[in-house]
């Protein structure tokens, strides 16, 4: 597999604003060592998670994120990153027909 190299540092500001309850969840857990988000389906857990990882990237608390999900949800995560961030995720797969995204 080819090594992923950044052509430029990604923008770590979200494209879209969170709803007030998402901001509250974000503020409550952004600096914790571990946490869980137990919101109902459709309330934006993915948005909260993306905002947290952007915050951690900006603070340099982390430099890489690995999201492990079911195959059926890969396109959803990709769409959420496109909608909420300026980051193009690298999608790791064993399917030789799929192009890997990178910055």
HELIX and SHEET records of a PDB file:
HELIX    1   1 UNK A   20  UNK A   29  1                                  10    
HELIX    2   2 UNK A   45  UNK A   59  1                                  15    
HELIX    3   3 UNK A   71  UNK A   73  5                                   3    
HELIX    4   4 UNK A   74  UNK A   84  1                                  11    
END                                                                             
